[in-house]
Amino acid sequence: MSAYANEVKAYLERYQKEVDGSGLLDPHAVAEWAYRNGLHKPSIRTVIDAIAADISQVFREEYRTDGSGQRYRAKHAVRSKQGGKTASLWADIDDERAPRDHFVRSFSQRRQQIVGDCFQLKTDVDVYNDKNPAQAPIQIPLDFTLDVEELQLPYKGKKAA
């Protein structure tokens, strides 16, 4: 764990002792408390990273509707290493200048994120079930075929041939 992560963990533990009585943590409340108590002083890099994260979130939330009524995400990112840093480059699906390879990589990376999320969800459910043997095990199906087909139903018959 990095020195920064250890600092955050230290003031998080202090917050839990001094403020939190519920066992539920709101990162914004913790951040505000840490900032007001002088425990976290953001650098210019941190401020720029926060603004960049806001911009990425706006990109992530931009949706459009095509001629057949399908709602689609307009902007797509590809994460890659540049020097020693990981960077995200975004392209608009409607921008004809954006190379096809960008979207191939973006869709592949998003699929891998979904696989990773499913793997972690299965692990978390398995651990929960193991820790609570007296309760009925939680079952989480990971085959999304029918879910996706159901969500596509409003568009069936509207797509161009």
Secondary structure, DSSP 8 states (H G I E B T S, - for coil): --HHHHHHHHHHHHHHHHT--SS---HHHHHHHHHHTTS----HHHHHHHHHHHHHHHHHT-EEE-TTS-EEE-EEEEEEEETTEEEEEEEETT-TTS-HHHHHHHHHHHHHHHHHHHHHHHHHHHHHHHH-TTS---------HHHHHHHHGGGTTTS--
